[in-house]
């Protein structure tokens, strides 16, 4: 990996070990949420676009657990289905994080259109009391670069 970045969120810090060629925008804090955007660049072309939102759930009215994470992942998936090529989409559990992600192919994708990605990988996970939701826009969800950033997200830490 090339760069470890970290951001303060209230009394916590979010650590992400970015692979090479990723450009990270300064995060935006809104209330108890931190929003972060990053993109993988190659010779001036954006290969993948990543949007991450981390929300502090420690003071949430209802406790967030793996059950509620699964329900949220199912809702996100169901919202994606109407515009997806796939007729059904399975949730995949993360290897080490408590959470799930799914891959969908955009039915309205136009080849060659700028900023129009063929696939998205969306997921939710729970880390140290933070609910993390991410969307990765990519043209090939099974490419090594996509697997790599998924692994990085699976390994992110909050302390």
CNS distance restraints for C-alpha pairs under 8 A (distance, minus, plus):
assign (resid   1 and name CA) (resid  17 and name CA) 6.34 0.50 0.50
assign (resid   1 and name CA) (resid  18 and name CA) 5.93 0.50 0.50
assign (resid   1 and name CA) (resid  19 and name CA) 4.47 0.50 0.50
assign (resid   1 and name CA) (resid  20 and name CA) 6.07 0.50 0.50
assign (resid   2 and name CA) (resid  17 and name CA) 7.31 0.50 0.50
assign (resid   2 and name CA) (resid  18 and name CA) 6.12 0.50 0.50
assign (resid   2 and name CA) (resid  19 and name CA) 5.46 0.50 0.50
assign (resid   2 and name CA) (resid  20 and name CA) 5.07 0.50 0.50
assign (resid   3 and name CA) (resid  17 and name CA) 5.78 0.50 0.50
assign (resid   3 and name CA) (resid  18 and name CA) 5.25 0.50 0.50
assign (resid   3 and name CA) (resid  19 and name CA) 6.92 0.50 0.50
assign (resid   3 and name CA) (resid  20 and name CA) 7.37 0.50 0.50
assign (resid   4 and name CA) (resid  15 and name CA) 6.79 0.50 0.50
assign (resid   4 and name CA) (resid  16 and name CA) 5.65 0.50 0.50
assign (resid   4 and name CA) (resid  17 and name CA) 4.27 0.50 0.50
assign (resid   4 and name CA) (resid  18 and name CA) 5.98 0.50 0.50
assign (resid   5 and name CA) (resid  15 and name CA) 5.75 0.50 0.50
assign (resid   5 and name CA) (resid  16 and name CA) 5.50 0.50 0.50
assign (resid   5 and name CA) (resid  17 and name CA) 6.48 0.50 0.50
assign (resid   5 and name CA) (resid  18 and name CA) 7.39 0.50 0.50
assign (resid   6 and name CA) (resid  13 and name CA) 6.18 0.50 0.50
assign (resid   6 and name CA) (resid  14 and name CA) 5.15 0.50 0.50
assign (resid   6 and name CA) (resid  15 and name CA) 4.40 0.50 0.50
assign (resid   6 and name CA) (resid  16 and name CA) 6.42 0.50 0.50
assign (resid   7 and name CA) (resid  13 and name CA) 5.27 0.50 0.50
assign (resid   7 and name CA) (resid  14 and name CA) 5.19 0.50 0.50
assign (resid   7 and name CA) (resid  15 and name CA) 6.92 0.50 0.50
assign (resid   7 and name CA) (resid  27 and name CA) 7.98 0.50 0.50
assign (resid   8 and name CA) (resid  12 and name CA) 5.68 0.50 0.50
assign (resid   8 and name CA) (resid  13 and name CA) 4.36 0.50 0.50
assign (resid   8 and name CA) (resid  14 and name CA) 6.50 0.50 0.50
assign (resid   9 and name CA) (resid  13 and name CA) 5.64 0.50 0.50
assign (resid   9 and name CA) (resid  14 and name CA) 7.19 0.50 0.50
assign (resid   9 and name CA) (resid  34 and name CA) 7.12 0.50 0.50
assign (resid  10 and name CA) (resid  32 and name CA) 7.98 0.50 0.50
assign (resid  12 and name CA) (resid 158 and name CA) 6.49 0.50 0.50
assign (resid  12 and name CA) (resid 159 and name CA) 5.42 0.50 0.50
assign (resid  13 and name CA) (resid 158 and name CA) 5.40 0.50 0.50
assign (resid  13 and name CA) (resid 159 and name CA) 5.48 0.50 0.50
assign (resid  14 and name CA) (resid 156 and name CA) 7.42 0.50 0.50
assign (resid  14 and name CA) (resid 157 and name CA) 5.97 0.50 0.50
assign (resid  14 and name CA) (resid 158 and name CA) 4.56 0.50 0.50
assign (resid  14 and name CA) (resid 159 and name CA) 6.95 0.50 0.50
assign (resid  15 and name CA) (resid 156 and name CA) 5.79 0.50 0.50
assign (resid  15 and name CA) (resid 157 and name CA) 5.22 0.50 0.50
assign (resid  15 and name CA) (resid 158 and name CA) 6.13 0.50 0.50
assign (resid  16 and name CA) (resid 152 and name CA) 6.94 0.50 0.50
assign (resid  16 and name CA) (resid 153 and name CA) 7.30 0.50 0.50
assign (resid  16 and name CA) (resid 155 and name CA) 7.81 0.50 0.50
assign (resid  16 and name CA) (resid 156 and name CA) 5.07 0.50 0.50
assign (resid  16 and name CA) (resid 157 and name CA) 6.91 0.50 0.50
assign (resid  17 and name CA) (resid 152 and name CA) 6.37 0.50 0.50
assign (resid  17 and name CA) (resid 156 and name CA) 7.18 0.50 0.50
assign (resid  18 and name CA) (resid  22 and name CA) 6.67 0.50 0.50
assign (resid  18 and name CA) (resid 149 and name CA) 7.68 0.50 0.50
assign (resid  18 and name CA) (resid 152 and name CA) 6.90 0.50 0.50
assign (resid  19 and name CA) (resid 148 and name CA) 7.53 0.50 0.50
assign (resid  19 and name CA) (resid 149 and name CA) 7.19 0.50 0.50
assign (resid  19 and name CA) (resid 152 and name CA) 7.86 0.50 0.50
assign (resid  21 and name CA) (resid  40 and name CA) 5.54 0.50 0.50
assign (resid  21 and name CA) (resid  41 and name CA) 5.49 0.50 0.50
assign (resid  21 and name CA) (resid  42 and name CA) 6.95 0.50 0.50
assign (resid  22 and name CA) (resid  38 and name CA) 6.58 0.50 0.50
assign (resid  22 and name CA) (resid  39 and name CA) 5.44 0.50 0.50
assign (resid  22 and name CA) (resid  40 and name CA) 4.27 0.50 0.50
assign (resid  22 and name CA) (resid  41 and name CA) 6.11 0.50 0.50
assign (resid  23 and name CA) (resid  38 and name CA) 5.43 0.50 0.50
assign (resid  23 and name CA) (resid  39 and name CA) 5.25 0.50 0.50
assign (resid  23 and name CA) (resid  40 and name CA) 6.22 0.50 0.50
assign (resid  23 and name CA) (resid  41 and name CA) 7.03 0.50 0.50
assign (resid  24 and name CA) (resid  36 and name CA) 7.74 0.50 0.50
assign (resid  24 and name CA) (resid  37 and name CA) 6.20 0.50 0.50
assign (resid  24 and name CA) (resid  38 and name CA) 4.28 0.50 0.50
assign (resid  24 and name CA) (resid  39 and name CA) 6.62 0.50 0.50
assign (resid  25 and name CA) (resid  36 and name CA) 6.74 0.50 0.50
assign (resid  25 and name CA) (resid  37 and name CA) 5.58 0.50 0.50
assign (resid  25 and name CA) (resid  38 and name CA) 5.89 0.50 0.50
assign (resid  26 and name CA) (resid  36 and name CA) 6.97 0.50 0.50
assign (resid  26 and name CA) (resid  37 and name CA) 7.78 0.50 0.50
assign (resid  27 and name CA) (resid  34 and name CA) 6.61 0.50 0.50
assign (resid  27 and name CA) (resid  35 and name CA) 5.50 0.50 0.50
assign (resid  27 and name CA) (resid  36 and name CA) 4.54 0.50 0.50
assign (resid  27 and name CA) (resid  37 and name CA) 7.03 0.50 0.50
assign (resid  28 and name CA) (resid  34 and name CA) 5.77 0.50 0.50
assign (resid  28 and name CA) (resid  35 and name CA) 5.12 0.50 0.50
assign (resid  28 and name CA) (resid  36 and name CA) 6.52 0.50 0.50
assign (resid  29 and name CA) (resid  33 and name CA) 5.76 0.50 0.50
assign (resid  29 and name CA) (resid  34 and name CA) 4.44 0.50 0.50
assign (resid  29 and name CA) (resid  35 and name CA) 6.19 0.50 0.50
assign (resid  30 and name CA) (resid  34 and name CA) 6.24 0.50 0.50
assign (resid  30 and name CA) (resid  35 and name CA) 7.69 0.50 0.50
assign (resid  32 and name CA) (resid  55 and name CA) 5.75 0.50 0.50
assign (resid  32 and name CA) (resid  56 and name CA) 5.62 0.50 0.50
assign (resid  33 and name CA) (resid  53 and name CA) 6.58 0.50 0.50
assign (resid  33 and name CA) (resid  54 and name CA) 5.49 0.50 0.50
assign (resid  33 and name CA) (resid  55 and name CA) 4.31 0.50 0.50
assign (resid  33 and name CA) (resid  56 and name CA) 6.52 0.50 0.50
assign (resid  34 and name CA) (resid  53 and name CA) 5.56 0.50 0.50
assign (resid  34 and name CA) (resid  54 and name CA) 5.14 0.50 0.50
assign (resid  34 and name CA) (resid  55 and name CA) 6.50 0.50 0.50
assign (resid  35 and name CA) (resid  51 and name CA) 7.36 0.50 0.50
assign (resid  35 and name CA) (resid  52 and name CA) 5.72 0.50 0.50
assign (resid  35 and name CA) (resid  53 and name CA) 4.49 0.50 0.50
assign (resid  35 and name CA) (resid  54 and name CA) 6.58 0.50 0.50
assign (resid  36 and name CA) (resid  51 and name CA) 5.87 0.50 0.50
assign (resid  36 and name CA) (resid  52 and name CA) 5.07 0.50 0.50
assign (resid  36 and name CA) (resid  53 and name CA) 6.35 0.50 0.50
assign (resid  37 and name CA) (resid  49 and name CA) 7.54 0.50 0.50
assign (resid  37 and name CA) (resid  50 and name CA) 5.65 0.50 0.50
assign (resid  37 and name CA) (resid  51 and name CA) 4.63 0.50 0.50
assign (resid  37 and name CA) (resid  52 and name CA) 6.32 0.50 0.50
assign (resid  38 and name CA) (resid  49 and name CA) 6.11 0.50 0.50
assign (resid  38 and name CA) (resid  50 and name CA) 5.16 0.50 0.50
assign (resid  38 and name CA) (resid  51 and name CA) 6.63 0.50 0.50
assign (resid  39 and name CA) (resid  46 and name CA) 6.34 0.50 0.50
assign (resid  39 and name CA) (resid  47 and name CA) 7.34 0.50 0.50
assign (resid  39 and name CA) (resid  48 and name CA) 5.59 0.50 0.50
assign (resid  39 and name CA) (resid  49 and name CA) 4.49 0.50 0.50
assign (resid  39 and name CA) (resid  50 and name CA) 5.93 0.50 0.50
assign (resid  40 and name CA) (resid  46 and name CA) 5.70 0.50 0.50
assign (resid  40 and name CA) (resid  47 and name CA) 5.47 0.50 0.50
assign (resid  40 and name CA) (resid  48 and name CA) 5.15 0.50 0.50
assign (resid  40 and name CA) (resid  49 and name CA) 6.56 0.50 0.50
assign (resid  41 and name CA) (resid  45 and name CA) 5.55 0.50 0.50
assign (resid  41 and name CA) (resid  46 and name CA) 4.65 0.50 0.50
assign (resid  41 and name CA) (resid  47 and name CA) 5.86 0.50 0.50
assign (resid  41 and name CA) (resid  48 and name CA) 7.55 0.50 0.50
assign (resid  42 and name CA) (resid  46 and name CA) 6.42 0.50 0.50
assign (resid  42 and name CA) (resid  47 and name CA) 6.76 0.50 0.50
assign (resid  47 and name CA) (resid 138 and name CA) 6.62 0.50 0.50
assign (resid  47 and name CA) (resid 139 and name CA) 7.59 0.50 0.50
assign (resid  48 and name CA) (resid 136 and name CA) 6.81 0.50 0.50
assign (resid  48 and name CA) (resid 137 and name CA) 5.52 0.50 0.50
assign (resid  48 and name CA) (resid 138 and name CA) 4.79 0.50 0.50
assign (resid  48 and name CA) (resid 139 and name CA) 7.57 0.50 0.50
assign (resid  49 and name CA) (resid 136 and name CA) 5.62 0.50 0.50
assign (resid  49 and name CA) (resid 137 and name CA) 5.02 0.50 0.50
assign (resid  49 and name CA) (resid 138 and name CA) 6.79 0.50 0.50
assign (resid  50 and name CA) (resid 134 and name CA) 7.01 0.50 0.50
assign (resid  50 and name CA) (resid 135 and name CA) 5.73 0.50 0.50
assign (resid  50 and name CA) (resid 136 and name CA) 4.44 0.50 0.50
assign (resid  50 and name CA) (resid 137 and name CA) 6.36 0.50 0.50
assign (resid  51 and name CA) (resid 134 and name CA) 5.45 0.50 0.50
assign (resid  51 and name CA) (resid 135 and name CA) 5.24 0.50 0.50
assign (resid  51 and name CA) (resid 136 and name CA) 6.49 0.50 0.50
assign (resid  52 and name CA) (resid 132 and name CA) 6.94 0.50 0.50
assign (resid  52 and name CA) (resid 133 and name CA) 5.79 0.50 0.50
assign (resid  52 and name CA) (resid 134 and name CA) 4.33 0.50 0.50
assign (resid  52 and name CA) (resid 135 and name CA) 6.68 0.50 0.50
assign (resid  53 and name CA) (resid 132 and name CA) 5.63 0.50 0.50
assign (resid  53 and name CA) (resid 133 and name CA) 5.25 0.50 0.50
assign (resid  53 and name CA) (resid 134 and name CA) 6.29 0.50 0.50
assign (resid  54 and name CA) (resid 130 and name CA) 6.08 0.50 0.50
assign (resid  54 and name CA) (resid 131 and name CA) 5.60 0.50 0.50
assign (resid  54 and name CA) (resid 132 and name CA) 4.39 0.50 0.50
assign (resid  54 and name CA) (resid 133 and name CA) 6.51 0.50 0.50
assign (resid  55 and name CA) (resid 130 and name CA) 5.31 0.50 0.50
assign (resid  55 and name CA) (resid 131 and name CA) 5.10 0.50 0.50
assign (resid  55 and name CA) (resid 132 and name CA) 6.40 0.50 0.50
assign (resid  56 and name CA) (resid  60 and name CA) 7.90 0.50 0.50
assign (resid  56 and name CA) (resid 129 and name CA) 6.24 0.50 0.50
assign (resid  56 and name CA) (resid 130 and name CA) 4.56 0.50 0.50
assign (resid  56 and name CA) (resid 131 and name CA) 6.47 0.50 0.50
assign (resid  57 and name CA) (resid  63 and name CA) 7.37 0.50 0.50
assign (resid  57 and name CA) (resid  64 and name CA) 6.84 0.50 0.50
assign (resid  57 and name CA) (resid 129 and name CA) 5.59 0.50 0.50
assign (resid  57 and name CA) (resid 130 and name CA) 5.49 0.50 0.50
assign (resid  57 and name CA) (resid 131 and name CA) 6.46 0.50 0.50
assign (resid  58 and name CA) (resid  63 and name CA) 7.64 0.50 0.50
assign (resid  58 and name CA) (resid 129 and name CA) 5.38 0.50 0.50
assign (resid  58 and name CA) (resid 130 and name CA) 7.27 0.50 0.50
assign (resid  60 and name CA) (resid  64 and name CA) 7.78 0.50 0.50
assign (resid  64 and name CA) (resid  68 and name CA) 5.93 0.50 0.50
assign (resid  64 and name CA) (resid  69 and name CA) 7.07 0.50 0.50
assign (resid  64 and name CA) (resid 131 and name CA) 7.94 0.50 0.50
assign (resid  65 and name CA) (resid  69 and name CA) 6.18 0.50 0.50
assign (resid  65 and name CA) (resid 126 and name CA) 7.50 0.50 0.50
assign (resid  66 and name CA) (resid  70 and name CA) 6.12 0.50 0.50
assign (resid  66 and name CA) (resid  98 and name CA) 6.44 0.50 0.50
assign (resid  66 and name CA) (resid  99 and name CA) 6.77 0.50 0.50
assign (resid  66 and name CA) (resid 126 and name CA) 7.50 0.50 0.50
assign (resid  67 and name CA) (resid  71 and name CA) 6.43 0.50 0.50
assign (resid  68 and name CA) (resid  72 and name CA) 6.17 0.50 0.50
assign (resid  69 and name CA) (resid  73 and name CA) 6.19 0.50 0.50
assign (resid  69 and name CA) (resid  99 and name CA) 6.31 0.50 0.50
assign (resid  69 and name CA) (resid 100 and name CA) 7.67 0.50 0.50
assign (resid  69 and name CA) (resid 124 and name CA) 6.57 0.50 0.50
assign (resid  69 and name CA) (resid 125 and name CA) 6.64 0.50 0.50
assign (resid  69 and name CA) (resid 126 and name CA) 7.33 0.50 0.50
assign (resid  70 and name CA) (resid  74 and name CA) 6.14 0.50 0.50
assign (resid  70 and name CA) (resid  99 and name CA) 6.96 0.50 0.50
assign (resid  70 and name CA) (resid 100 and name CA) 6.72 0.50 0.50
assign (resid  71 and name CA) (resid  75 and name CA) 6.21 0.50 0.50
assign (resid  72 and name CA) (resid  76 and name CA) 6.25 0.50 0.50
assign (resid  72 and name CA) (resid 124 and name CA) 7.50 0.50 0.50
assign (resid  73 and name CA) (resid  77 and name CA) 6.11 0.50 0.50
assign (resid  73 and name CA) (resid  91 and name CA) 7.55 0.50 0.50
assign (resid  73 and name CA) (resid 100 and name CA) 6.42 0.50 0.50
assign (resid  73 and name CA) (resid 101 and name CA) 6.90 0.50 0.50
assign (resid  73 and name CA) (resid 123 and name CA) 6.44 0.50 0.50
assign (resid  73 and name CA) (resid 124 and name CA) 6.12 0.50 0.50
assign (resid  74 and name CA) (resid  78 and name CA) 6.02 0.50 0.50
assign (resid  74 and name CA) (resid  91 and name CA) 7.51 0.50 0.50
assign (resid  75 and name CA) (resid  79 and name CA) 6.16 0.50 0.50
assign (resid  76 and name CA) (resid  80 and name CA) 6.43 0.50 0.50
assign (resid  76 and name CA) (resid 122 and name CA) 7.87 0.50 0.50
assign (resid  77 and name CA) (resid  81 and name CA) 6.31 0.50 0.50
assign (resid  77 and name CA) (resid  89 and name CA) 7.26 0.50 0.50
assign (resid  77 and name CA) (resid 102 and name CA) 7.03 0.50 0.50
assign (resid  78 and name CA) (resid  82 and name CA) 7.70 0.50 0.50
assign (resid  80 and name CA) (resid  84 and name CA) 6.27 0.50 0.50
assign (resid  80 and name CA) (resid 104 and name CA) 7.32 0.50 0.50
assign (resid  81 and name CA) (resid  85 and name CA) 7.90 0.50 0.50
assign (resid  81 and name CA) (resid  86 and name CA) 7.20 0.50 0.50
assign (resid  81 and name CA) (resid  87 and name CA) 6.99 0.50 0.50
assign (resid  81 and name CA) (resid  88 and name CA) 7.28 0.50 0.50
assign (resid  81 and name CA) (resid  89 and name CA) 7.66 0.50 0.50
assign (resid  81 and name CA) (resid 104 and name CA) 7.68 0.50 0.50
assign (resid  83 and name CA) (resid 106 and name CA) 6.08 0.50 0.50
assign (resid  83 and name CA) (resid 107 and name CA) 5.55 0.50 0.50
assign (resid  83 and name CA) (resid 108 and name CA) 7.07 0.50 0.50
assign (resid  84 and name CA) (resid 104 and name CA) 5.89 0.50 0.50
assign (resid  84 and name CA) (resid 105 and name CA) 5.29 0.50 0.50
assign (resid  84 and name CA) (resid 106 and name CA) 4.85 0.50 0.50
assign (resid  84 and name CA) (resid 107 and name CA) 5.03 0.50 0.50
assign (resid  85 and name CA) (resid 104 and name CA) 7.35 0.50 0.50
assign (resid  85 and name CA) (resid 105 and name CA) 5.46 0.50 0.50
assign (resid  85 and name CA) (resid 106 and name CA) 6.01 0.50 0.50
assign (resid  85 and name CA) (resid 107 and name CA) 4.79 0.50 0.50
assign (resid  86 and name CA) (resid 104 and name CA) 6.89 0.50 0.50
assign (resid  86 and name CA) (resid 105 and name CA) 6.82 0.50 0.50
assign (resid  89 and name CA) (resid 102 and name CA) 6.94 0.50 0.50
assign (resid  89 and name CA) (resid 103 and name CA) 7.29 0.50 0.50
assign (resid  89 and name CA) (resid 104 and name CA) 7.18 0.50 0.50
assign (resid  90 and name CA) (resid 102 and name CA) 6.45 0.50 0.50
assign (resid  91 and name CA) (resid 100 and name CA) 5.99 0.50 0.50
assign (resid  91 and name CA) (resid 101 and name CA) 5.62 0.50 0.50
assign (resid  91 and name CA) (resid 102 and name CA) 5.04 0.50 0.50
assign (resid  92 and name CA) (resid 100 and name CA) 5.32 0.50 0.50
assign (resid  92 and name CA) (resid 101 and name CA) 5.30 0.50 0.50
assign (resid  92 and name CA) (resid 102 and name CA) 6.01 0.50 0.50
assign (resid  93 and name CA) (resid  98 and name CA) 7.66 0.50 0.50
assign (resid  93 and name CA) (resid  99 and name CA) 5.84 0.50 0.50
assign (resid  93 and name CA) (resid 100 and name CA) 4.30 0.50 0.50
assign (resid  93 and name CA) (resid 101 and name CA) 6.50 0.50 0.50
assign (resid  94 and name CA) (resid  98 and name CA) 6.59 0.50 0.50
assign (resid  94 and name CA) (resid  99 and name CA) 5.71 0.50 0.50
assign (resid  94 and name CA) (resid 100 and name CA) 5.60 0.50 0.50
assign (resid  94 and name CA) (resid 101 and name CA) 7.22 0.50 0.50
assign (resid  94 and name CA) (resid 154 and name CA) 6.38 0.50 0.50
assign (resid  95 and name CA) (resid 154 and name CA) 6.99 0.50 0.50
assign (resid  96 and name CA) (resid 154 and name CA) 6.19 0.50 0.50
assign (resid  96 and name CA) (resid 155 and name CA) 7.07 0.50 0.50
assign (resid  97 and name CA) (resid 125 and name CA) 6.40 0.50 0.50
assign (resid  97 and name CA) (resid 126 and name CA) 7.06 0.50 0.50
assign (resid  97 and name CA) (resid 127 and name CA) 7.13 0.50 0.50
assign (resid  97 and name CA) (resid 154 and name CA) 5.44 0.50 0.50
assign (resid  97 and name CA) (resid 155 and name CA) 7.13 0.50 0.50
assign (resid  98 and name CA) (resid 125 and name CA) 5.37 0.50 0.50
assign (resid  98 and name CA) (resid 126 and name CA) 5.47 0.50 0.50
assign (resid  98 and name CA) (resid 127 and name CA) 7.19 0.50 0.50
assign (resid  99 and name CA) (resid 123 and name CA) 7.30 0.50 0.50
assign (resid  99 and name CA) (resid 124 and name CA) 5.51 0.50 0.50
assign (resid  99 and name CA) (resid 125 and name CA) 3.91 0.50 0.50
assign (resid  99 and name CA) (resid 126 and name CA) 6.27 0.50 0.50
assign (resid 100 and name CA) (resid 123 and name CA) 5.52 0.50 0.50
assign (resid 100 and name CA) (resid 124 and name CA) 5.74 0.50 0.50
assign (resid 100 and name CA) (resid 125 and name CA) 6.47 0.50 0.50
assign (resid 101 and name CA) (resid 121 and name CA) 6.74 0.50 0.50
assign (resid 101 and name CA) (resid 122 and name CA) 5.41 0.50 0.50
assign (resid 101 and name CA) (resid 123 and name CA) 3.79 0.50 0.50
assign (resid 101 and name CA) (resid 124 and name CA) 6.43 0.50 0.50
assign (resid 102 and name CA) (resid 121 and name CA) 5.59 0.50 0.50
assign (resid 102 and name CA) (resid 122 and name CA) 5.62 0.50 0.50
assign (resid 102 and name CA) (resid 123 and name CA) 6.38 0.50 0.50
assign (resid 103 and name CA) (resid 119 and name CA) 6.98 0.50 0.50
assign (resid 103 and name CA) (resid 120 and name CA) 5.74 0.50 0.50
assign (resid 103 and name CA) (resid 121 and name CA) 4.49 0.50 0.50
assign (resid 103 and name CA) (resid 122 and name CA) 6.67 0.50 0.50
assign (resid 103 and name CA) (resid 141 and name CA) 6.98 0.50 0.50
assign (resid 104 and name CA) (resid 119 and name CA) 5.60 0.50 0.50
assign (resid 104 and name CA) (resid 120 and name CA) 5.46 0.50 0.50
assign (resid 104 and name CA) (resid 121 and name CA) 6.57 0.50 0.50
assign (resid 105 and name CA) (resid 118 and name CA) 5.81 0.50 0.50
assign (resid 105 and name CA) (resid 119 and name CA) 4.35 0.50 0.50
assign (resid 105 and name CA) (resid 120 and name CA) 6.57 0.50 0.50
assign (resid 106 and name CA) (resid 117 and name CA) 7.73 0.50 0.50
assign (resid 106 and name CA) (resid 118 and name CA) 5.48 0.50 0.50
assign (resid 106 and name CA) (resid 119 and name CA) 5.74 0.50 0.50
assign (resid 106 and name CA) (resid 120 and name CA) 7.70 0.50 0.50
assign (resid 109 and name CA) (resid 116 and name CA) 6.45 0.50 0.50
assign (resid 109 and name CA) (resid 117 and name CA) 6.74 0.50 0.50
assign (resid 109 and name CA) (resid 118 and name CA) 5.53 0.50 0.50
assign (resid 110 and name CA) (resid 116 and name CA) 6.76 0.50 0.50
assign (resid 110 and name CA) (resid 118 and name CA) 7.96 0.50 0.50
assign (resid 111 and name CA) (resid 116 and name CA) 7.77 0.50 0.50
assign (resid 112 and name CA) (resid 116 and name CA) 7.84 0.50 0.50
assign (resid 117 and name CA) (resid 137 and name CA) 5.88 0.50 0.50
assign (resid 117 and name CA) (resid 138 and name CA) 5.38 0.50 0.50
assign (resid 117 and name CA) (resid 139 and name CA) 5.24 0.50 0.50
assign (resid 118 and name CA) (resid 137 and name CA) 7.73 0.50 0.50
assign (resid 118 and name CA) (resid 138 and name CA) 6.33 0.50 0.50
assign (resid 118 and name CA) (resid 139 and name CA) 4.61 0.50 0.50
assign (resid 118 and name CA) (resid 140 and name CA) 7.19 0.50 0.50
assign (resid 119 and name CA) (resid 137 and name CA) 6.06 0.50 0.50
assign (resid 119 and name CA) (resid 138 and name CA) 5.31 0.50 0.50
assign (resid 119 and name CA) (resid 139 and name CA) 5.40 0.50 0.50
assign (resid 119 and name CA) (resid 140 and name CA) 6.47 0.50 0.50
assign (resid 119 and name CA) (resid 141 and name CA) 6.42 0.50 0.50
assign (resid 120 and name CA) (resid 135 and name CA) 6.69 0.50 0.50
assign (resid 120 and name CA) (resid 136 and name CA) 5.47 0.50 0.50
assign (resid 120 and name CA) (resid 137 and name CA) 4.56 0.50 0.50
assign (resid 120 and name CA) (resid 138 and name CA) 5.89 0.50 0.50
assign (resid 120 and name CA) (resid 139 and name CA) 7.98 0.50 0.50
assign (resid 120 and name CA) (resid 141 and name CA) 7.15 0.50 0.50
assign (resid 121 and name CA) (resid 135 and name CA) 5.78 0.50 0.50
assign (resid 121 and name CA) (resid 136 and name CA) 5.05 0.50 0.50
assign (resid 121 and name CA) (resid 137 and name CA) 6.61 0.50 0.50
assign (resid 121 and name CA) (resid 138 and name CA) 7.81 0.50 0.50
assign (resid 121 and name CA) (resid 141 and name CA) 6.94 0.50 0.50
assign (resid 122 and name CA) (resid 133 and name CA) 7.51 0.50 0.50
assign (resid 122 and name CA) (resid 134 and name CA) 5.64 0.50 0.50
assign (resid 122 and name CA) (resid 135 and name CA) 4.40 0.50 0.50
assign (resid 122 and name CA) (resid 136 and name CA) 6.24 0.50 0.50
assign (resid 123 and name CA) (resid 133 and name CA) 5.74 0.50 0.50
assign (resid 123 and name CA) (resid 134 and name CA) 5.48 0.50 0.50
assign (resid 123 and name CA) (resid 135 and name CA) 6.69 0.50 0.50
assign (resid 124 and name CA) (resid 131 and name CA) 7.02 0.50 0.50
assign (resid 124 and name CA) (resid 132 and name CA) 5.47 0.50 0.50
assign (resid 124 and name CA) (resid 133 and name CA) 4.39 0.50 0.50
assign (resid 124 and name CA) (resid 134 and name CA) 6.50 0.50 0.50
assign (resid 125 and name CA) (resid 131 and name CA) 5.89 0.50 0.50
assign (resid 125 and name CA) (resid 132 and name CA) 5.20 0.50 0.50
assign (resid 125 and name CA) (resid 133 and name CA) 6.63 0.50 0.50
assign (resid 126 and name CA) (resid 130 and name CA) 5.62 0.50 0.50
assign (resid 126 and name CA) (resid 131 and name CA) 4.76 0.50 0.50
assign (resid 126 and name CA) (resid 132 and name CA) 6.14 0.50 0.50
assign (resid 127 and name CA) (resid 131 and name CA) 6.59 0.50 0.50
assign (resid 127 and name CA) (resid 132 and name CA) 7.35 0.50 0.50
assign (resid 127 and name CA) (resid 157 and name CA) 7.15 0.50 0.50
assign (resid 127 and name CA) (resid 158 and name CA) 6.65 0.50 0.50
assign (resid 128 and name CA) (resid 158 and name CA) 6.11 0.50 0.50
assign (resid 128 and name CA) (resid 159 and name CA) 7.11 0.50 0.50
assign (resid 138 and name CA) (resid 146 and name CA) 7.43 0.50 0.50
assign (resid 140 and name CA) (resid 146 and name CA) 7.25 0.50 0.50
assign (resid 141 and name CA) (resid 146 and name CA) 5.53 0.50 0.50
assign (resid 141 and name CA) (resid 147 and name CA) 7.37 0.50 0.50
assign (resid 142 and name CA) (resid 146 and name CA) 6.33 0.50 0.50
assign (resid 142 and name CA) (resid 147 and name CA) 6.54 0.50 0.50
assign (resid 143 and name CA) (resid 147 and name CA) 6.40 0.50 0.50
assign (resid 144 and name CA) (resid 148 and name CA) 5.98 0.50 0.50
assign (resid 145 and name CA) (resid 149 and name CA) 6.35 0.50 0.50
assign (resid 146 and name CA) (resid 150 and name CA) 6.24 0.50 0.50
assign (resid 147 and name CA) (resid 151 and name CA) 6.17 0.50 0.50
assign (resid 148 and name CA) (resid 152 and name CA) 6.29 0.50 0.50
assign (resid 149 and name CA) (resid 153 and name CA) 6.18 0.50 0.50
assign (resid 150 and name CA) (resid 154 and name CA) 6.13 0.50 0.50
assign (resid 151 and name CA) (resid 155 and name CA) 6.23 0.50 0.50
assign (resid 152 and name CA) (resid 156 and name CA) 6.15 0.50 0.50
